[in-house]
Amino acid sequence: MVKFNAGFTAFGRSVTIAIVFASALFLPGIHLHGNETAGELSVVSAPTDCVILLHGLARNANSMNKLGERLIDAGYRVANIDYPSREYTVEALAPVAIRDGLSECESDKPGYQSSRIHFVTHSMGGILVREFLSRNQLSVLGRVVMLAPPNNGSEVVDNLRDVPGFEWLNGPAGRQLGTDNDSVPHRLGAADFDVGVIAGTRSINVLLSIYLPDPDDGKVSVDSARLTGMCDFLTLPVSHPFIMRNETVIEQVIEYLQRGRFNHADSEQPDVTPAHC
């Protein structure tokens, strides 16, 4: 098994304490329980949605820090998971990375109760979620947002996986992300969970874009990012390496987690909304 890793008077103080306790009774999510025998009070926090962040291939959790901070500001608890993307296959990485995230979200620390657990992924992180959910059910599963996922594989892998040094740079999981029918993305099939996808249309990698159909983000084409069964789809002029740090993308991620839809202007929307959305 792979293992990762004053100065108040007495009267003033009494009035202040009474006001604080009275106000607390009306604060959302906080309940004061009195023990009539011992006279003890305890504070119980309301459940909070948790978001598991999964970075992409050959990246680390630091790449998702900005997104994580914004999600915390929006009221979510965040589990930003670091996993060794270049060392193992998709099948080996998925259960360990995601169970690490679930463990953080389901922590028994005071106030750490998750009502729902969402996922926000970058690139191959989305494939890990698909792999995990193909074999496991999560009763607390909320929504999933995938950023630049190779849901139908990448032609870059098709053309370069046999070039010396490719596996050293991208690991065994990287070799699994081609467009052939036997690739992991194709094997996983359609989504049967609530998922929105954001694809980039701007490339800063002219060399890799040679292998990709337009439009693309330098690693993944827009067509490849699409996923049968997805609930919403959005394209934005961002590149693959920086999509998760883009302000507009982050706003759209929060929009989807809260509403189950992106904020569309003139951008394309799916013609059919699957029943699970």
Residue frames relative to the residue before (quaternion, step in Angstrom):
aa qw qx qy qz dx dy dz
M 1.0000 0.0000 0.0000 0.0000 0.00 0.00 0.00
V 0.4136 -0.7020 0.5200 0.2562 3.55 -0.84 0.95
K 0.0920 -0.8183 0.5661 0.0381 3.64 -0.91 0.84
F 0.1912 -0.7765 0.5831 0.1430 3.45 -0.51 0.71
N 0.5073 -0.4883 0.5792 0.4109 2.75 -0.72 -1.08
A 0.1726 -0.9078 0.3750 -0.0734 27.99 -37.35 -5.11
G 0.0090 -0.8517 0.5190 0.0715 2.83 -0.19 -0.24
F 0.3430 0.7033 -0.5656 0.2604 3.60 0.49 0.98
T 0.4759 -0.6065 0.5422 0.3341 3.50 -1.25 0.49
A 0.6693 -0.4838 0.3572 0.4363 3.56 -1.29 0.24
F 0.6360 0.5247 -0.3317 0.4584 3.55 1.06 -0.78
G 0.6515 0.5298 -0.3122 0.4442 3.58 0.95 -0.94
R 0.6557 0.5109 -0.3205 0.4542 3.56 0.94 -0.85
S 0.6439 0.5313 -0.3288 0.4416 3.58 0.97 -0.80
V 0.6520 0.5091 -0.3090 0.4693 3.57 0.99 -0.89
T 0.6513 0.5314 -0.3174 0.4389 3.57 0.94 -0.92
I 0.6639 0.5034 -0.3060 0.4607 3.56 0.91 -0.93
A 0.6429 0.5274 -0.3276 0.4485 3.58 0.97 -0.82
I 0.6539 0.5144 -0.3089 0.4608 3.57 1.00 -0.87
V 0.6460 0.5300 -0.3238 0.4437 3.58 0.93 -0.88
F 0.6906 0.4707 -0.2888 0.4670 3.58 0.83 -0.96
A 0.6473 0.5153 -0.3290 0.4552 3.59 0.97 -0.80
S 0.6572 0.5087 -0.3109 0.4612 3.60 0.97 -0.85
A 0.6318 0.5663 -0.3403 0.4053 3.58 0.96 -0.86
L 0.5996 0.5881 -0.3619 0.4046 3.54 1.08 -0.63
F 0.7425 0.3978 -0.2122 0.4953 3.57 1.16 -0.54
L 0.4915 0.6388 -0.4529 0.3811 3.59 1.23 0.12
P 0.4661 -0.6878 0.4656 0.3048 3.63 -0.80 0.92
G 0.8195 0.2706 -0.2025 0.4629 3.52 -1.05 0.84
I 0.7181 0.3840 -0.2602 0.5188 3.65 1.20 -0.04
H 0.0289 -0.7938 0.6071 -0.0224 3.53 -0.85 1.02
L 0.2367 -0.7607 0.5871 0.1438 3.57 -0.93 0.87
H 0.1158 -0.7960 0.5932 0.0322 3.54 -0.75 1.11
G 0.1903 -0.8026 0.5563 0.1008 3.60 -0.66 1.06
N 0.2808 -0.7117 0.6173 0.1833 3.53 -1.14 0.71
E 0.3632 -0.7859 0.4527 0.2133 3.58 -0.24 1.27
T 0.6677 0.4977 -0.3045 0.4623 3.58 1.12 -0.61
A 0.7951 0.3076 -0.1487 0.5011 3.56 0.75 -1.07
G 0.3735 -0.7448 0.4778 0.2784 3.58 1.22 -0.36
E 0.4341 0.7036 -0.4585 0.3260 3.60 1.17 0.56
L 0.2046 -0.7556 0.6113 0.1160 3.54 -1.24 0.59
S 0.0602 -0.7870 0.6127 0.0399 3.58 -1.07 0.73
V 0.3153 -0.7392 0.5680 0.1777 3.58 -1.14 0.67
V 0.1005 -0.7886 0.6058 0.0323 3.56 -0.82 1.03
S 0.2893 -0.7758 0.5386 0.1561 3.59 -0.65 1.12
A 0.5049 -0.6365 0.4882 0.3187 3.54 -1.11 0.68
P 0.5909 -0.5689 0.4215 0.3867 3.59 -1.12 0.55
T 0.1642 -0.7820 0.5982 0.0603 3.54 -1.08 0.80
D 0.4922 -0.6433 0.4904 0.3216 3.59 -0.96 0.77
C 0.2092 -0.7697 0.5954 0.0964 3.54 -1.07 0.81
V 0.1828 -0.7737 0.5980 0.1017 3.57 -1.06 0.74
I 0.2194 -0.7504 0.6118 0.1202 3.56 -0.85 1.03
L 0.1764 -0.7802 0.5950 0.0780 3.57 -0.79 1.07
L 0.0417 -0.7901 0.6115 0.0022 3.56 -0.92 0.94
H 0.3405 -0.7658 0.5178 0.1717 3.56 -0.59 1.19
G 0.5771 -0.6181 0.4266 0.3208 3.53 -1.30 0.12
L 0.7610 -0.3743 0.2930 0.4415 3.52 -1.40 -0.10
A 0.8539 0.0770 -0.1083 0.5032 3.54 -1.01 0.99
R 0.5704 0.5221 -0.4082 0.4852 3.58 1.15 0.64
N 0.2699 -0.7390 0.5760 0.2218 3.59 -1.29 -0.21
A 0.7507 -0.4206 0.2663 0.4343 3.55 -1.32 0.13
N 0.5565 0.6209 -0.3950 0.3855 3.62 1.11 -0.55
S 0.6112 0.5745 -0.3489 0.4179 3.58 1.09 -0.66
M 0.7158 0.4217 -0.2402 0.5021 3.60 1.22 -0.45
N 0.3757 0.7747 -0.4564 0.2243 3.61 1.28 0.02
K 0.6638 0.5084 -0.3207 0.4451 3.60 0.83 -0.92
L 0.6473 0.5081 -0.3044 0.4798 3.56 0.94 -0.88
G 0.6542 0.5276 -0.3078 0.4461 3.57 0.96 -0.88
E 0.6498 0.5211 -0.3122 0.4568 3.57 0.98 -0.86
R 0.6652 0.5011 -0.3008 0.4646 3.57 0.97 -0.83
L 0.6350 0.5207 -0.3269 0.4678 3.57 1.06 -0.71
I 0.6202 0.5229 -0.3330 0.4806 3.59 1.06 -0.73
D 0.6409 0.5205 -0.3150 0.4681 3.59 0.99 -0.84
A 0.6819 0.4827 -0.2752 0.4757 3.57 1.15 -0.67
G 0.6530 -0.5678 0.2926 0.4068 3.58 1.29 0.09
Y 0.5685 0.5958 -0.3892 0.4127 3.58 1.25 0.12
R 0.3821 -0.6177 0.6141 0.3087 3.51 -1.33 0.33
V 0.1811 -0.8142 0.5483 0.0602 3.57 -0.99 0.80
A 0.1068 -0.7426 0.6581 0.0636 3.53 -1.08 0.85
N 0.0820 -0.8098 0.5809 -0.0041 3.57 -0.20 1.32
I 0.1457 -0.8614 0.4859 0.0262 3.53 -0.09 1.35
D 0.2165 -0.7415 0.6241 0.1177 3.53 -1.03 0.94
Y 0.0792 0.7979 -0.5940 0.0653 3.59 -0.76 0.93
P 0.5213 -0.6722 0.4322 0.2993 3.64 -1.06 0.68
S 0.1712 -0.8652 0.4640 0.0827 3.55 0.44 1.26
R 0.7173 0.4546 -0.2566 0.4615 3.60 1.14 -0.54
E 0.6515 0.5785 -0.3013 0.3874 3.58 1.22 -0.08
Y 0.8135 0.1942 -0.0715 0.5435 3.60 1.08 -0.57
T 0.6204 -0.5275 0.4255 0.3947 3.55 -1.33 0.09
V 0.6791 -0.4618 0.3756 0.4296 3.57 -1.31 0.22
E 0.6615 0.5274 -0.3075 0.4356 3.57 0.92 -0.93
A 0.6913 0.4543 -0.2792 0.4876 3.61 1.07 -0.68
L 0.6703 0.5231 -0.2980 0.4338 3.58 1.00 -0.80
A 0.6436 0.5972 -0.3329 0.3440 3.58 0.85 -1.00
P 0.7308 0.4296 -0.2940 0.4415 3.67 0.59 -0.95
V 0.6653 0.5043 -0.3188 0.4488 3.59 0.99 -0.75
A 0.6746 0.4965 -0.2970 0.4584 3.60 0.84 -0.95
I 0.7204 0.4498 -0.2604 0.4592 3.57 0.82 -0.97
R 0.6479 0.4943 -0.3347 0.4732 3.60 1.00 -0.65
D 0.5719 0.5471 -0.3814 0.4777 3.59 1.15 -0.49
G 0.6614 0.5061 -0.2965 0.4674 3.57 1.00 -0.85
L 0.6541 0.5083 -0.3066 0.4688 3.56 0.95 -0.87
S 0.6260 0.5447 -0.3342 0.4468 3.56 1.03 -0.77
E 0.6597 0.4882 -0.3066 0.4821 3.60 0.98 -0.79
C 0.6780 0.4949 -0.2948 0.4567 3.58 0.93 -0.85
E 0.7489 0.3744 -0.2016 0.5082 3.57 1.08 -0.71
S 0.2345 0.8039 -0.5114 0.1931 3.57 1.22 0.47
D 0.3877 -0.7339 0.5128 0.2192 3.57 -1.10 0.74
K 0.3313 0.7291 -0.5257 0.2869 3.59 1.17 0.45
P 0.6422 -0.5429 0.3592 0.4047 3.64 -1.08 0.62
G 0.8260 0.1997 -0.1711 0.4985 3.56 -0.84 1.00
Y 0.6027 0.5686 -0.3633 0.4261 3.60 1.25 -0.14
Q 0.2953 0.7230 -0.5618 0.2729 3.53 0.31 1.30
S 0.1932 -0.7958 0.5664 0.0932 3.58 -0.73 1.04
S 0.3050 -0.7426 0.5652 0.1899 3.56 -0.78 1.02
R 0.7779 -0.0147 0.0123 0.6280 3.57 1.08 -0.80
I 0.2383 -0.7538 0.5950 0.1445 3.54 -1.21 0.54
H 0.1344 -0.7908 0.5964 0.0299 3.55 -0.73 1.15
F 0.2447 -0.7326 0.6078 0.1843 3.54 -1.35 0.21
V 0.0134 -0.7312 0.6803 0.0481 3.54 -1.19 0.69
T 0.0575 -0.8406 0.5368 -0.0440 3.54 -0.61 1.17
H 0.2309 -0.7244 0.6252 0.1759 3.51 -1.33 0.39
S 0.8718 -0.0112 -0.0001 0.4898 3.54 -0.99 0.90
M 0.8552 -0.0016 0.0113 0.5182 3.61 -0.71 -1.04
G 0.5024 0.6510 -0.4290 0.3739 3.61 1.19 -0.35
G 0.6246 0.5441 -0.3287 0.4535 3.57 1.12 -0.68
I 0.6343 0.5189 -0.3261 0.4712 3.57 1.08 -0.70
L 0.6076 0.5444 -0.3557 0.4559 3.59 1.08 -0.66
V 0.6473 0.5074 -0.3197 0.4705 3.59 0.98 -0.82
R 0.6506 0.5073 -0.3226 0.4639 3.59 0.92 -0.85
E 0.6421 0.5231 -0.3190 0.4608 3.57 0.97 -0.85
F 0.6782 0.4970 -0.2949 0.4539 3.59 0.86 -0.96
L 0.7169 0.4539 -0.2630 0.4592 3.59 0.83 -0.98
S 0.5712 0.5757 -0.3885 0.4374 3.60 1.20 -0.27
R 0.7635 0.3374 -0.1703 0.5238 3.58 1.23 -0.47
N 0.7784 0.2748 -0.1243 0.5505 3.60 1.25 -0.35
Q 0.2513 -0.7373 0.6034 0.1709 3.55 -1.23 0.56
L 0.1497 -0.7759 0.6088 0.0695 3.57 -1.01 0.87
S 0.3438 -0.7703 0.4995 0.1974 3.58 -0.44 1.18
V 0.7203 0.4129 -0.2383 0.5040 3.60 1.18 -0.55
L 0.3411 0.7641 -0.4913 0.2417 3.60 1.23 0.23
G 0.2089 -0.7708 0.5932 0.1019 3.54 -0.88 1.02
R 0.7663 -0.3014 0.2632 0.5027 3.55 -0.59 -1.19
V 0.2498 -0.7436 0.6044 0.1394 3.52 -1.29 0.51
V 0.0555 -0.7588 0.6473 0.0470 3.56 -1.03 0.85
M 0.1359 -0.7924 0.5931 0.0431 3.55 -0.74 1.11
L 0.1752 -0.7747 0.6024 0.0791 3.56 -0.89 1.01
A 0.8550 -0.0995 0.0177 0.5087 3.57 -0.69 1.16
P 0.2224 0.8038 -0.5275 0.1619 3.62 0.80 0.89
P 0.3718 -0.7026 0.5475 0.2615 3.64 -1.00 0.68
N 0.0225 -0.8684 0.4954 0.0019 3.57 0.70 1.09
N 0.7488 0.2636 -0.1883 0.5783 3.55 1.23 -0.38
G 0.6401 -0.5274 0.3157 0.4610 3.55 1.23 0.45
S 0.3416 -0.7275 0.5572 0.2087 3.54 -1.33 0.05
E 0.4744 -0.6775 0.4922 0.2717 3.55 -0.95 0.93
V 0.5172 0.6206 -0.4144 0.4191 3.57 1.23 -0.36
V 0.6571 0.4965 -0.3009 0.4808 3.56 0.98 -0.87
D 0.6119 0.5652 -0.3471 0.4309 3.58 0.94 -0.84
N 0.7702 0.4046 -0.1909 0.4546 3.56 0.85 -1.00
L 0.8052 0.3335 -0.1425 0.4692 3.59 1.04 -0.66
R 0.4970 0.7035 -0.4312 0.2685 3.65 1.11 -0.28
D 0.7002 0.4315 -0.2748 0.4980 3.61 1.18 -0.43
V 0.4738 0.6498 -0.4499 0.3885 3.59 1.27 0.09
P 0.5417 -0.6320 0.4330 0.3460 3.63 -0.84 0.88
G 0.7703 0.3257 -0.2659 0.4794 3.55 -0.89 0.97
F 0.5101 0.6606 -0.4309 0.3431 3.60 1.20 -0.36
E 0.7155 0.4411 -0.2784 0.4647 3.59 0.75 -0.97
W 0.5904 0.5597 -0.3711 0.4477 3.59 1.11 -0.60
L 0.7040 0.4528 -0.2555 0.4839 3.58 1.04 -0.80
N 0.8241 0.2818 -0.0901 0.4831 3.58 0.93 -0.90
G 0.4230 -0.7433 0.4381 0.2768 3.57 1.26 -0.15
P 0.7169 -0.4468 0.3104 0.4360 3.59 -1.27 0.07
A 0.6105 0.5483 -0.3648 0.4401 3.62 1.06 -0.62
G 0.6151 0.5687 -0.3446 0.4236 3.58 1.04 -0.75
R 0.6598 0.5169 -0.3037 0.4530 3.56 1.03 -0.79
Q 0.6538 0.5434 -0.3071 0.4277 3.59 1.20 -0.44
L 0.6504 0.5790 -0.2872 0.3990 3.58 1.28 -0.22
G 0.3180 0.7519 -0.5125 0.2661 3.58 1.05 0.74
T 0.5913 -0.6002 0.4236 0.3327 3.54 -1.34 -0.02
D 0.4707 0.6894 -0.4428 0.3272 3.60 1.24 -0.08
N 0.6559 -0.5601 0.3461 0.3692 3.56 -1.18 0.53
D 0.6786 0.4806 -0.2915 0.4728 3.58 1.19 -0.44
S 0.4602 0.6849 -0.4524 0.3384 3.60 1.24 -0.02
V 0.6506 -0.5326 0.3698 0.3954 3.57 -1.21 0.49
P 0.6534 0.5167 -0.3557 0.4238 3.68 0.77 -0.82
H 0.6914 0.4621 -0.2902 0.4735 3.59 0.94 -0.82
R 0.6245 0.5595 -0.3402 0.4257 3.58 0.99 -0.75
L 0.6642 0.5481 -0.3044 0.4072 3.59 1.03 -0.78
G 0.3396 -0.7963 0.4556 0.2073 3.61 1.17 -0.36
A 0.7898 -0.3525 0.2493 0.4356 3.54 -1.36 -0.34
A 0.5041 -0.6272 0.5052 0.3119 3.55 -1.30 0.46
D 0.0947 -0.7733 0.6233 0.0677 3.54 -1.11 0.76
F 0.6087 0.4944 -0.3457 0.5154 3.55 1.21 0.67
D 0.6310 -0.5578 0.3943 0.3677 3.58 -1.29 0.38
V 0.1960 0.7999 -0.5348 0.1888 3.59 -0.26 1.26
G 0.1180 -0.7545 0.6426 0.0619 3.52 -1.13 0.86
V 0.2037 -0.7969 0.5640 0.0735 3.56 -1.00 0.86
I 0.1140 -0.7570 0.6401 0.0644 3.56 -1.06 0.88
A 0.1032 -0.7979 0.5935 0.0219 3.57 -0.77 1.09
G 0.3735 -0.7280 0.5343 0.2125 3.56 -1.12 0.72
T 0.2280 -0.7898 0.5585 0.1105 3.56 -1.14 0.67
R 0.6561 0.4794 -0.3156 0.4900 3.60 1.23 0.19
S 0.1417 -0.8050 0.5734 0.0555 3.56 -0.87 0.97
I 0.1503 -0.7528 0.6323 0.1050 3.54 -1.15 0.76
N 0.6450 0.4609 -0.3157 0.5214 3.55 1.31 0.23
V 0.2035 -0.8287 0.5124 0.0968 3.56 0.20 1.32
L 0.6258 0.5624 -0.3424 0.4181 3.59 0.99 -0.79
L 0.7269 0.4212 -0.2595 0.4763 3.58 0.75 -0.99
S 0.6004 0.5786 -0.3611 0.4175 3.59 1.09 -0.62
I 0.5091 0.6450 -0.4162 0.3893 3.59 1.22 -0.39
Y 0.7212 0.4537 -0.2387 0.4658 3.56 1.03 -0.81
L 0.6988 0.4986 -0.2508 0.4474 3.59 1.24 -0.31
P 0.4672 -0.6412 0.5175 0.3205 3.61 -1.07 0.65
D 0.4626 -0.6717 0.5036 0.2850 3.57 -1.06 0.75
P 0.6076 -0.2430 -0.7560 -0.0163 1.53 -2.06 1.44
D 0.0804 -0.7870 0.6110 0.0280 3.53 -1.27 0.49
D 0.4458 -0.6944 0.5046 0.2540 3.57 -1.34 0.21
G 0.6626 -0.4963 0.2918 0.4790 3.57 1.32 0.23
K 0.7714 0.2238 -0.1494 0.5767 3.59 1.25 -0.22
V 0.7975 0.1129 -0.0039 0.5926 3.55 1.05 -0.89
S 0.3800 -0.7147 0.5354 0.2413 3.57 -0.95 0.83
V 0.6411 -0.5174 0.3988 0.4028 3.56 -1.26 0.39
D 0.6513 0.5216 -0.3208 0.4480 3.57 0.95 -0.85
S 0.6673 0.5049 -0.3094 0.4518 3.58 0.98 -0.76
A 0.6253 0.5609 -0.3396 0.4232 3.60 1.10 -0.61
R 0.5638 0.6126 -0.3894 0.3940 3.58 1.15 -0.54
L 0.1040 -0.7863 0.6079 0.0370 3.54 -1.17 0.69
T 0.4493 -0.6710 0.5191 0.2802 3.56 -0.79 0.99
G 0.7715 0.2999 -0.2480 0.5033 3.58 -0.80 1.04
M 0.4617 0.6745 -0.4638 0.3417 3.60 1.24 -0.08
C 0.4576 -0.7108 0.4798 0.2351 3.56 -1.16 0.71
D 0.7892 -0.0344 0.0235 0.6127 3.59 1.16 -0.49
F 0.1313 -0.7865 0.6029 0.0276 3.53 -1.22 0.62
L 0.0057 -0.8031 0.5930 -0.0577 3.56 -0.96 0.93
T 0.1484 -0.7597 0.6241 0.1062 3.56 -1.07 0.76
L 0.0293 -0.7882 0.6144 -0.0194 3.55 -1.07 0.86
P 0.5145 -0.6662 0.4438 0.3073 3.64 -1.07 0.68
V 0.3749 0.6945 -0.5095 0.3429 3.55 0.46 1.29
S 0.4229 -0.7053 0.5134 0.2452 3.57 -1.24 0.49
H 0.6997 -0.5162 0.3120 0.3829 3.54 -1.21 0.56
P 0.7230 0.4619 -0.3009 0.4164 3.66 0.68 -0.91
F 0.7893 0.3447 -0.1490 0.4858 3.60 1.11 -0.65
I 0.3620 0.7735 -0.4707 0.2215 3.60 1.23 0.02
M 0.7029 0.4810 -0.2798 0.4431 3.62 0.95 -0.83
R 0.6806 0.4544 -0.2892 0.4966 3.61 1.29 -0.15
N 0.5038 0.6683 -0.4105 0.3620 3.58 1.27 -0.11
E 0.5197 -0.6803 0.4225 0.2977 3.60 -0.80 1.03
T 0.6660 0.4953 -0.3142 0.4608 3.60 0.90 -0.87
V 0.6309 0.5284 -0.3289 0.4632 3.57 1.00 -0.80
I 0.6582 0.5101 -0.3147 0.4556 3.58 0.89 -0.91
E 0.6358 0.5202 -0.3279 0.4665 3.60 0.98 -0.81
Q 0.6736 0.4941 -0.2954 0.4636 3.57 0.98 -0.85
V 0.5902 0.5582 -0.3618 0.4573 3.59 1.09 -0.64
I 0.6794 0.4789 -0.2861 0.4767 3.58 0.86 -0.99
E 0.6046 0.5617 -0.3406 0.4505 3.58 1.07 -0.78
Y 0.6957 0.4724 -0.2827 0.4614 3.55 0.85 -0.94
L 0.6457 0.5217 -0.3307 0.4490 3.59 0.92 -0.83
Q 0.7138 0.4552 -0.2528 0.4683 3.58 1.03 -0.77
R 0.8232 0.2690 -0.0953 0.4907 3.60 0.93 -0.92
G 0.4140 -0.7040 0.4817 0.3178 3.58 1.15 -0.44
R 0.7221 0.3006 -0.2283 0.5797 3.56 1.28 0.41
F 0.4323 -0.6435 0.5533 0.3050 3.55 -1.20 0.51
N 0.4861 -0.6274 0.5145 0.3246 3.54 -1.29 0.31
H 0.1138 -0.8342 0.5391 0.0235 3.55 -0.04 1.32
A 0.2039 -0.7121 0.6545 0.1519 3.53 -1.18 0.69
D 0.7975 -0.1389 0.1317 0.5721 3.56 -0.03 -1.30
S 0.4591 0.7102 -0.4360 0.3080 3.57 1.25 0.12
E 0.6553 -0.5466 0.3790 0.3581 3.51 -1.29 0.51
Q 0.1130 -0.7618 0.6332 0.0770 3.55 -1.18 0.65
P 0.5943 -0.5732 0.4090 0.3887 3.60 -1.08 0.58
D 0.5010 -0.6697 0.4631 0.2932 3.56 -1.05 0.78
V 0.7889 0.2039 -0.0829 0.5737 3.56 1.08 -0.77
T 0.2472 -0.7522 0.5920 0.1502 3.56 -1.00 0.85
P 0.3869 -0.7399 0.4952 0.2402 3.62 -0.49 1.13
A 0.6480 -0.5666 0.3626 0.3571 3.54 -1.19 0.62
H 0.6809 0.5076 -0.3037 0.4319 3.63 1.06 -0.64
C 0.5613 0.6187 -0.3863 0.3912 3.61 1.26 -0.08
